[in-house]
Amino acid sequence: MGVRTWIDSWPVYRQLTGTDPLGRGAAARSGASARLTPRIATADRVVKSVCPYCAVGCGQNVYVEDGRVTQIEGDPDSPVSRGRLCPKGSASLQLTTGGAREHHVLYRRPYGTAWQRLDLDTAMDMIADRVIEARRAGWQWEVEQTRTRRTLGIASLGGATLDNEENYLIKKLFTALGAVQIENQARI
């Protein structure tokens, strides 16, 4: 490599002598950076989502390739976060691809010491049976001769990433079940 070639390859020289005085474009490019491709270049599609962690509800772009999530980044179209994510939100790819993620329903019997796998239909039936039983056991037609028609055997604590529509439906469901203890984490 000659001296002239070496000087021409120097970013500061290109910045001072070229059309990029701030060094944000061509002056900062090297051969190695020119060969780089974005992590999202091979994605088949982009799915809009919301970060599952806190009550802020930052927008996320979820990049999918061959049916697998390959990258999660902030959504620049989100009015909440404008493309930014906190460290937890930036690491949310681990929720889908992490080795510690469980892909099966696990159940531990009362006083049991080991977890066992259940199929989803069995688990959903168990949940429905327990909701019906808790409602039946805690039902109050009246309290102190005042009609109540409620149950204190069921309560709901919503997650922080629920939007207004989801909260509305959850409120309707639990109200129809007769529950009166209904709250959302975002207000606590």
C-alpha positions as CSV (number, residue, x, y, z in Angstrom):
1,M,0.0,0.0,0.0
2,G,1.4,3.3,-1.1
3,V,1.5,6.4,1.1
4,R,-1.1,8.1,-1.1
5,T,-3.5,5.1,-0.9
6,W,-3.0,5.1,2.9
7,I,-3.7,8.8,3.2
8,D,-6.8,8.5,1.0
9,S,-8.1,5.7,3.2
10,W,-7.8,7.8,6.3
11,P,-11.3,9.0,7.3
12,V,-10.2,12.4,8.7
13,Y,-8.4,13.2,5.4
14,R,-11.6,12.3,3.4
15,Q,-13.6,14.4,5.8
16,L,-11.4,17.5,5.4
17,T,-11.0,17.3,1.7
18,G,-14.3,15.8,0.5
19,T,-18.0,16.8,0.5
20,D,-18.6,15.4,4.0
21,P,-17.2,18.0,6.5
22,L,-19.1,16.5,9.5
23,G,-17.8,13.0,8.9
24,R,-21.3,11.4,8.9
25,G,-21.4,9.9,5.4
26,A,-18.9,9.0,2.8
27,A,-15.9,10.2,4.9
28,A,-16.7,7.7,7.6
29,R,-17.2,4.7,5.3
30,S,-14.6,2.1,5.1
31,G,-14.4,-1.0,2.9
32,A,-15.5,-3.1,5.9
33,S,-18.5,-1.0,6.7
34,A,-19.5,-1.0,3.0
35,R,-19.7,-4.8,3.1
36,L,-21.9,-4.8,6.2
37,T,-25.6,-5.6,5.9
38,P,-28.4,-4.9,8.5
39,R,-29.5,-7.7,10.7
40,I,-33.0,-7.2,9.4
41,A,-32.1,-7.4,5.7
42,T,-33.2,-11.0,5.3
43,A,-36.5,-10.7,7.3
44,D,-39.6,-12.0,5.4
45,R,-41.9,-9.6,7.3
46,V,-42.2,-7.1,10.1
47,V,-44.8,-7.4,12.8
48,K,-45.8,-4.4,14.9
49,S,-45.9,-5.2,18.6
50,V,-45.8,-3.6,22.1
51,C,-43.0,-4.2,24.6
52,P,-44.2,-6.6,27.3
53,Y,-42.3,-5.2,30.3
54,C,-43.6,-2.0,31.8
55,A,-46.6,0.3,31.7
56,V,-45.1,2.6,29.1
57,G,-46.1,0.4,26.1
58,C,-43.2,1.2,23.7
59,G,-43.7,0.1,20.1
60,Q,-41.6,-2.7,18.7
61,N,-40.9,-4.0,15.2
62,V,-40.6,-7.8,15.3
63,Y,-38.6,-9.1,12.3
64,V,-39.6,-12.6,11.2
65,E,-37.6,-14.9,8.9
66,D,-38.9,-18.4,8.0
67,G,-41.4,-18.3,10.8
68,R,-38.8,-17.4,13.4
69,V,-38.3,-14.1,15.2
70,T,-34.8,-12.9,14.3
71,Q,-34.7,-9.4,15.6
72,I,-36.8,-7.0,17.7
73,E,-36.2,-3.2,17.5
74,G,-37.9,0.0,18.5
75,D,-40.7,1.1,16.2
76,P,-40.0,4.6,14.9
77,D,-43.7,5.0,14.1
78,S,-44.7,4.6,17.7
79,P,-45.9,7.8,19.2
80,V,-45.0,6.5,22.7
81,S,-41.3,5.6,22.2
82,R,-40.5,7.0,18.7
83,G,-38.1,4.0,18.0
84,R,-36.4,3.9,21.3
85,L,-36.3,0.9,23.7
86,C,-34.9,0.6,27.2
87,P,-32.4,-2.2,27.9
88,K,-35.1,-4.6,28.9
89,G,-37.2,-3.8,25.8
90,S,-34.0,-4.2,23.6
91,A,-33.4,-7.6,25.1
92,S,-37.0,-8.9,24.6
93,L,-35.8,-11.1,21.7
94,Q,-34.7,-13.5,24.5
95,L,-38.4,-14.0,25.3
96,T,-38.9,-15.8,22.0
97,T,-35.5,-17.3,21.4
98,G,-34.0,-17.7,24.8
99,G,-33.0,-21.2,26.0
100,A,-34.8,-20.8,29.3
101,R,-38.2,-20.2,27.6
102,E,-40.7,-22.8,28.4
103,H,-42.9,-24.1,25.5
104,H,-45.2,-26.4,27.5
105,V,-47.8,-26.0,30.2
106,L,-46.3,-27.0,33.5
107,Y,-48.5,-28.0,36.5
108,R,-47.5,-28.8,40.1
109,R,-50.1,-30.6,42.1
110,P,-50.9,-29.2,45.5
111,Y,-48.2,-30.3,47.9
112,G,-46.3,-31.8,45.0
113,T,-42.6,-31.5,44.6
114,A,-42.3,-31.9,40.8
115,W,-43.7,-30.2,37.7
116,Q,-45.5,-32.2,35.1
117,R,-46.4,-31.3,31.5
118,L,-50.0,-30.9,30.5
119,D,-51.6,-30.4,27.1
120,L,-53.2,-27.0,26.6
121,D,-56.8,-28.3,26.5
122,T,-56.4,-30.0,29.8
123,A,-54.9,-26.9,31.4
124,M,-57.7,-24.7,30.1
125,D,-60.4,-27.1,31.3
126,M,-58.7,-27.1,34.8
127,I,-58.7,-23.3,34.8
128,A,-62.4,-23.1,33.8
129,D,-63.4,-25.6,36.4
130,R,-61.5,-23.7,39.1
131,V,-63.1,-20.4,38.1
132,I,-66.6,-21.9,38.2
133,E,-65.9,-23.5,41.6
134,A,-64.3,-20.3,43.1
135,R,-67.3,-18.3,41.9
136,R,-69.8,-20.8,43.3
137,A,-67.9,-21.0,46.7
138,G,-67.5,-17.2,47.1
139,W,-70.9,-16.1,45.7
140,Q,-72.9,-13.6,47.8
141,W,-76.5,-13.0,46.9
142,E,-76.8,-10.4,49.6
143,V,-74.9,-8.9,52.5
144,E,-76.7,-7.4,55.5
145,Q,-80.0,-7.6,53.6
146,T,-78.6,-5.7,50.7
147,R,-78.7,-7.4,47.3
148,T,-75.0,-7.7,46.1
149,R,-74.9,-10.6,43.6
150,R,-71.1,-10.8,43.7
151,T,-68.2,-13.1,44.4
152,L,-65.2,-12.3,46.5
153,G,-63.6,-15.6,45.4
154,I,-62.2,-14.1,42.1
155,A,-60.0,-11.1,41.5
156,S,-58.1,-9.7,38.5
157,L,-54.9,-7.8,38.3
158,G,-54.2,-6.8,34.7
159,G,-50.7,-6.5,33.2
160,A,-49.0,-3.2,32.3
161,T,-49.0,-3.8,28.6
162,L,-52.8,-4.2,28.2
163,D,-54.3,-1.5,26.0
164,N,-57.7,0.2,26.7
165,E,-59.6,-2.3,24.5
166,E,-58.1,-5.3,26.3
167,N,-58.8,-3.8,29.7
168,Y,-62.4,-3.1,28.6
169,L,-62.9,-6.7,27.7
170,I,-61.2,-8.1,30.8
171,K,-63.4,-5.7,33.0
172,K,-66.5,-7.0,31.2
173,L,-65.5,-10.6,31.7
174,F,-64.8,-10.3,35.4
175,T,-67.8,-8.1,36.0
176,A,-70.0,-10.8,34.3
177,L,-68.5,-13.4,36.6
178,G,-69.5,-11.2,39.5
179,A,-66.0,-10.1,40.6
180,V,-65.6,-6.7,42.2
181,Q,-61.8,-6.8,42.8
182,I,-60.6,-5.8,39.4
183,E,-57.4,-3.7,39.0
184,N,-54.7,-2.9,36.4
185,Q,-51.0,-2.8,37.2
186,A,-50.5,0.4,35.3
187,R,-52.4,2.3,38.0
188,I,-50.8,0.8,41.0
